[in-house]
Amino acid sequence: MTECNKIILLTATTLFPLASLCHGACVEVDSDTEAVANQGFKLGCISCKMRGEVPATAAVNWYFKASDDDEFSHLYSYEDLIGDVIDPRFYERLDWNGSKQTKDLQDGSIYILNVTYNDTGTYQCRFNRVLMYPNYEFQTNASKTIIINVVPRLTRGMASIFSEVMMYVSIIGLQFWLVVEMVYCYRKIAAAGEEALRESAAEYLAIASESKDNCAGVQVAE
């Protein structure tokens, strides 16, 4: 593969991400930790299955400890495609927001409606997963702890703003470099094509001239 072909391929993969190939990928992203009062909030909890080729089932349980509580209370349970709100403080305010239409759960997120200041506290998300091998079953457990703070309005730290700005600068810089490289490759290919045409024309003229000389020699000989 030539250098220009590599650049064109890199451009295509940069500008048009292969979403179809990444659709089934699992990435453990940390949950947001700042909720806004009187708005909805997603409590994220992802536990990726390490052996993707092995069938499995999983149950997810959430626990909550308010800022003035001493112990965790059972908040929510999801198993066999059925969710159950257990803590009365969250009745009619909580819904499942994780993996859909599958018992092989990897996303155990939940969504809280109409967040109140009383929702400030520590949340625990616990995965109980059973891997089903041909001759036996293997149980694994995973847990994540999330500390949520409820605020009047959403704030952003300088680190978050700086990271976002740098991300956009990097994307723009990369795309500009790719455009420059593509223009260079186009000119290089065009120049090579013109050179090939000139060589073909010169070769044709040389053949024609040689044929004319041969014909003239034949006539003199006669």
N, C-alpha and C positions, 0 to 999 in steps of 0.2 A: 504494500500500500504506500503510495507516494505521500510526501509531506502535506501537499494541498488536500488530498483526500482525507487525511487524518484530521485536518483543521475543519473541513466541511462536516465530517462526522461529529466532531466535538461541538460544533455550532448547533447541529440538529439536536444533540442530546442536552444541550444547555438551554436552548430556547423552547424546546418541546419535551418536557420531562416525560419519562415513560411511566405514566401513572398506572397503566394496566399491569405492569410487571411488579409494581410496588403495592398493589391493592391489598394483597393478603399479608403484608408484612406487619409485624407487631413491634411497637416501640414503646418503652416504658417512660412516659412523660410525667413529670411531677405536676401535681394539682396546683391551681391558683390558691392563694392563702388569704386573699383580701376580698371580702364580700361587701356589697353595698346594701344598706338597709332598705327594706321595702321593694327590693328587686329579686330576681331569680339568681341562683348561683349553682354552678356545677361542681360537685365534689368528685374530682378525678381519681381513679384508682385502676391501674393497669398492671396485670401480672402475666407476662408472656410465658407461654408453654415452651420449654426448651426443646422438647422432642416433638416437632410439628407433625411428624409422620405417624405418631402414636395416637389412637383415639382416646378421648378422655371426657370426663364429666367434672363439673365444678359447682360448688356452692359458694356464695358470697354473703358474708355477714358484716354489718356495720355496727360500731359501738361509739357512744358519745359520752364525753365528760365535760360538763359545763365548767366555766371558770371558777364557780363556787362549789363544785361537787368534789367529793373525795374518791369516788369510784366510777368506773365506766358502767353505763347502762346499755342494754341491747337496743339498738336503734332500728335496724332494718335487716331483713333476710330475703335472699333471692335464691331459689333452687327449683329445678324442673320447670323453668319458664314461668314461675309464679313468684311475685313479690309480696312481702308482708311488712307493713309499717307497725312496729312493736311499741315504740316510745310514744305515749299520748301527746307529747309536746309537738310532734311532727305529723299528727293526723291531718289528712287532706292537704298537706303541704309538701309531700315528698313523693318522688316517682323514680322509677328505674331509668337510667340513661346509659346503660352499658350494652354488652353484646346482645344482639337481637336474634330470635328464632334459632337458637342453638343452646345445647346443654354444655358445650365445650367453651366455657366462659373464659375470656381473657381481659375484657374490659368490664370492670365492676363499678363503674361510675353511677352516681345518683344525682338527682337534681332537686334542689330545695326551692320552693316557691315562697315569695313574700318573706324574705329573710328578716329576722328581728335581731335586736342586740342580744337577746337571750341565747341566740345560736352561736355566740362566741364561745370557743372552747377547743378541745382536742377530740379529733375523730380518728377512729381506727377502722381500717378495711382489712378483712381477713379472708383469704382464699383457701378453700379446702378442695384440692384437686385429686382425682383418682385417674391414674394412667392405666389403660386396659391393654395389657400385653396378651399374646395368644394363650399362655398357660398360667398367668397370674396377674394380680392387680397391685399397683404401687401407689401409695398415698403420699402426697406432698402438701405442705402448708406454706403460705406466704402472707405477710402482713405489712401494711404501710400505715404510718402515723402522720396525720395532717393537723396542723394547728391553724385554726381559722380566726381571723379578726374581722369584726363587722364595723364598718366605717360609714360616715354620712355620705361620702362621695369617693369615687375611685381616684387614687393618686398613683403617679408613676415616678419611680426613682430615676436619678440621673444615669445610673448604670444601664437601666433598661432602654432609656432614650438613646444613649450613646451607642449601644449595641445595635439598635434598629437602624440608626443613621449609617453606621459602618457597614451593615448588611446591604443597604441600598447602594452605597458608594461602591462596594465590591462588585455587585451585580452590574451596575452601569459601566464600571471600568472593564470588567470581563467582556461584556457585550461590545464595547468600543474596540477592544483589542481584536476580537473575533471579526468585526467588520473590516478593520484595517488588513488583517491577514487574508480575508476573502478577496478584497480588492487586489491585493498583491498577487494572489494566486490567479485571479482572473486575467490580470495583465500578463503574467508569466505564461499562462496557457495561450492567450491571444498572440503573444509574440512568437511562441513556438509554432503556432499554426501558420502565421505569416512567413516565418522562416522556411517551414516545410513547403509552402506554396512557391516561394522563390526558388528553392532547390528543385522542385518538380518542373517549374518553367524553364530553368537553366538546363536541366537534363533533357527536356523536350527539344529545346533549341539546338543543343549539341547533337542530338540524334538526327534532327532534320537536316542540319548542316552536313553531317557525315553522309547521310543518304544522298544529298544533292551532289556532293563531291564524287561519290561512287558512280552516280548516273553520268556525270560529266566525263569521268574516266572511261566509262564503257563506250560512250559516243566517240571519243577520240580514237580509241582502239579500233573501232569499226572503220 
